[in-house]
Amino acid sequence: NISGALCFSQAWPGMARTIYNDHKRFLETYLTPYPGFFFTGDGAYRTSEGYYQLTGRLDDIINISGHRLGTAEVEDVVNHHVAVAESAVIGYPHEIKGEGKMLHFLPLKHFSWGCGTATLAAELQELISKKIAKYAAPDYVQVTHPGCSNT
């Protein structure tokens, strides 16, 4: 049971070999961070049984009032809620904070939670506040579920 950067030690058919007109950027982005390995840019979790689960992009960062926050970090906390099947955190321009965050594309595991009630949004904001920090709580929570209108 370990988490970290997803990297490959060997090439595979169809993998990228360069970035058009910018080979230096290709080398810096994919081969320099972990010498001897190809860095995908993704985080991964490996179970003790050897199964892998992608945890999100490691380079997705939102800057909220001077705090740099990884979107994958917030998504990981949200995905531990009993009602949430998966999530995505996105940034948006914010007049005061510079950038705000929205918890978006939040399908539920079962319909008993309703259509994205304020209660679920409050629970998720509280969970994020406790596990990460108060500033990490999303400004908006948008639930996506069959039969629901977006809230």
Secondary structure, 3 states (H helix, E strand, C coil): CEEEEEEECCCCCCCCCCCCCCHHHHHHHHHCCCCCCEEEEEEEEECCCCCEEEEEECCCEEEECCEEEEHHHHHHHHCCCCCECCCEEEEEEECCCEEEEEEEEECECCHHHCCCCHHHHHHHHHHHHHHCCHHHCCCEEEECCCCCCCC
